[in-house]
Amino acid sequence: MQNKIRSFNQFKTTLEKDPTLQEEFKSNPVEAIKKFQSAPPRFNDKLIYRLAVLFLGIIVLTICIGAIILTGRSTDPGFEVPDILVATASTAIGAVAGLLAPGSN
């Protein structure tokens, strides 16, 4: 009997409802807990991390290229890149830097 659990609350509920499982835990908790198996995560943490860095990098590149195109096409000598583009690119660069910085663990 392999029970797949996703949370401690689910484990606790299962243990409360099954008297035979309670007796097994009283007699030999290590063997009783081996009957439970944690469900595998849906996504790999490395995959999510890589996707976040990829999308943030794409955002930075798109905004930089867009700013260059806007500046090149402008005939106004006092043209400045819109503040929203600067703010978005700065935020994305900061997010990438935060993701790539070593953890404090």
N, C-alpha and C positions, 0 to 999 in steps of 0.2 A: 504494500500500500504506500504509494508515493503521493503525498499531498503537496501541491504547488501553492505556495503562499506568496503574496505580493507585499504584505505589510505585517507589522507586529500585531496590529489590531485583529487582522484576520487569523493570525496564529492563536491569539488569546481567545477569540470566539470559538475556534475549532476545539481548543483544549477545554473550554468551559462546557461545551455541549456533549463531549464524548467521555463518558465515565471510564471506559476501558483504557482510553489514552491517559486519563488522569492516574489510573492505577499503575500504568507502565512508567509514567514520570516519577511516581513515588518510589517505585522499586529500582529503576535504572534509568535516570534521566538522559544519560549520554546515548544509550541505544534508542530511546524513544524519540529523541530529537533527530536522529539519523533518518527517521521515516519522512521527515519534512525536507523539502527541496525548494530552494528559492527559485522563483521564476526568472528566466534570463531577461536582461533589460531589452527594451525594444530597439534602442539605438546604441551604438558604440560611442563612448564619450569622445574618442579620438575623431570619429567621423563628424560629430557635431562641432567640435573645436575647429577642425579643418574647414568645414563649410562656413562657419562664422568668419574665419580669417579670409577665406576666398571671397565671400560676398562683400565684406568691408573693403577689401582691396579693389574689387570691381567698382564699388561706389566711389572710392578715391580717384581711380583712374578715369572714370566717366566724367566726374566733375572737373578734374584738371583739364581733360581734353575739351570739354564743353567751354570752360573758361577761356582757353586758348583760342578756340574758334570764335567765341563772342568778341574777344579782344581784337582778333584779326579782321573781322568783318565790320567792326565799328568804324564809322567815318568821323565820329566826334573825338577831338583830341583830348577831351577831359573824361573819357569813358573809364569807368571803374567796374570791376566784376561785382555783380550783385552780392550783397552781404549774406543772403541765404546760402549761396554756393560756398562762400568762404567758411561760414559757420558749419555747414554740413560736412565739408571736407575735413575741417579741423577736428570735428567730433569723431569722424570715422578713423582718422589717423590716431587720435587718442585711444580709441577703442582697440585698434590693432596693437598699439604699443602696450596697452594693459593686458591683452591676451598673450602677447609674446614675452612679457616680463616674467622672470622666474618667480614662483610662488614663495610664500613665507612659511611653508610647512616645515 
